[in-house]
Amino acid sequence: MRAVAVLAGAVVAGAGAWFLWGGQAESFGQPKTVNIEAGRALYQENCAACHGADLEGQVEDWRSPGEDGLLPAPPHDETGHTWHHGDMLLFNYTRLGGKETLARQGLEFQSGMPGFGDSLSDQEIWDIIDYIKSTWPRRVQEMQAVRTEAERQQQGQQ
């Protein structure tokens, strides 16, 4: 019964994300190959300064804006909210940056997350995402996979 509730919640979350996105999501297909070690190295080079070398985030209270009015970089481990999002949203957020990704959803929001599309290839972004996901406990990976599947179904991808 609990699994059904989790699945239903994930489907609703995916539908909500699709609604917010307005059907205008860019479609960047995830490559078939995964390189966790490359992702780990790329994460350390490009992400760790803000999100922490161990994915722990910028500050303990990452849900409260800093003095600049921006939210600090959240953790990417299971204590954060990264796993609450489907792969495509994670990809777009990394490639385009937070402000642009949210603007494409019709949301005006100041984000400290820069886009890395000019400095990282799509493959490198997927490698980073796959590395982050590889560090999560199995249950968290499974819940995030359900969200990703709902996101794909909403976009008509298989």
Buried (B, 14 or more C-beta within 10 A) or exposed (E): EEEEEBBEEBBEBBBEBBEEBEEEBEEBEBEEEBBBEBBBBBBEEBBBEBBBEEBBBBBEEBEEEEEEEBBBBBBBBBBBEBBBBBBBBBBBBBBBBBBBBBBBBEEEEEBBBBBBBEEBEBBBBBBBBBBBBEBBEEEBBBBBBBBBBBBBBBBEEE
